[in-house]
Structures are given as structure tokens and as C-alpha cells.
Amino acid sequence: MSAMKRVQARLNLDGKTVMKTNKKQKQSEEYEKIFKHELDVATHAAKMLEDNTLKKDEWKSEYEALLKEYKALLRQAMKMTKIGDGTQQKLLKTQEELALANEKLERQAVTDALTGLYNRRYLDAKLADAFETAKRDHQPLAVSINDIDFFKKINDRFSHQTGDDVLRIVAKLLRESVRNGTTVARYGGEEFVMVFPNTDLHTAVAECEKVRKAIESYDWKTVHLDLAVTISMGVCADLSHANSEKFLSAADEKLYEAKHNGRNQVRF
């Protein structure tokens, strides 16, 4: 090979080396951008979880947005690193399963295991938010607290299993008898609470009467031949109370009146 050809070959080789070096540097810079972006997403998520002022709905919306962004970054990173299609699908499937698992855990955290209704933890937060919103926006709001009559006698006479069946059926009737948008929760024991957004006292009382009649007229003989179940209910729609706790306490006072004036009735 002549000296000229050797020089030309060397130049060609150096040119390819420079091109490869530039390509690697560019790819490295792209990786750095992606990983920096992923770090920003993770940092934002951590700050969001520490923010106690963030409301539940806002937190969920933020979380879903971050998850969507992370998936997009993951797809971009996998495309650049040329991971095989099978591996990509496994990674994406894992992400979907993690998201579903998180959603399931979130539901379990706010659900009463026996009845499937919301639990007190969820109710406290929901009622506080609904109360603040109603006062701020000058909208009506009503709440009822409801107690199964003589529930201890049902347990003592028929068994705790029968008592559990009664709780499940009452929960079902509560859920099915009220309008969409009403929050129904098990408050504890044989007590239930219903939160009626954008609802005045007259309408809330009518809703409660419908529930009371549904429970009274249910065919309880399908559970036990000698069983009969009724419920007492107290309603409040007075937003002049200082907070949601006082608001619910006012409904509880009406429930007390119902209990001491014959039961199986709605007081307001």
C-alpha cells in the first residue's frame, strides 16, 4: 500500500472513530436527560406525598399524571437502549400491575371489610371536605347518622353471624336506596352515615324516609323466620356549625331523639 493510501485509510478510520464518539456522546447526553427527568418526577412524587395540605382527589390526580409521565420516560429509555420487545412488554406489564396493586390497596384502606361501604377514615375526610366546600360555595349539604334498632338483641337472640348478615343487607339497602353522588359509610358497629351533597333538608329527609321504609319492608324472614329489622335516623342540614364534627354531632342529637321517641323514624 502506498503512503498516500495509508494516509487516506487512516483519515477514514479516524473519521469513523469521531463519528462513533459523537454518536455515543449524543446518546449519553440523551440518557442523562431522561434519567434527570425521571429523577425530577420521583422527587416531585416524594414532595407530593409529604404535602399534608393536598386533598385526596388532588393527590390521586397528581399521582396518575406522574405515573403516566414515568411510563412515557420508561418507553423512551427502553427504545434508546434497544431492549427486546419481550422485555419491554414485561416491564410495561409490571408497571400496570403495580398501578393496579396501588389502586387496590388504596380502596382497601378506605373500605369496610364486612359491608363493602366506605369506612370511618374515609368518611371523616369526605365529610370535612364536603362541609368546607358547601360553606365556601354557599351550597346546601345534609348528613344523616343512622342506627339499627335493638341490634344487640339481634346478636344475642339469633347469633353474631345473623348480626353480620343484617349489617351486610342494611348496607346494601342504604347504597341502593339513595341517589348517585351520596356517600354511604359504616361509622362503626351498627351505625351508618350518609352525606348528601347539594341537598337541602327536605330532600335529605325524603331520601332517609325511603331508606327507612326499604329496611322495614325487607323480607327479613329470608335471614331468620323470626327476624324483623328497623332503623332510626337523625338528619342535619344546618351549615352554621363551626366544623364537620359539630355538623355530624347535630345529626347525632336528632338520632338520639328518634331512639327515645319510639325508634324506626327519621328526626330532623
WOZI-V637540 format. One line per field, one symbol per residue. burial: b if it has 16 or more other ideal C-beta (glycine too) atoms within 10 Angstrom, else e. A space follows every 50 residues. Layout:
# WOZI-V637540
burial=???
This chain:
# WOZI-V637540
burial=eeeeeeeeeeeeeeeeeeeeeeeeeeeeeeeeebeebbeebeeebeeeee eeeeeeeeeeebbeeebebbeebbeebbeeeeeeeeebeeeeeeeeeeee eeeeeeeeebbbeebebbbeebbbebbbebbeebbeeeebbbbbbbbbbe beebbeebeeebbebbbebbbebbbebbeeebbbbbbeebbbbbbbbebe eeebbebbeebbebbeebebeebeeebebebbbbbbbeeeeeebeebbeb bbebbeebbeeeebbbbb
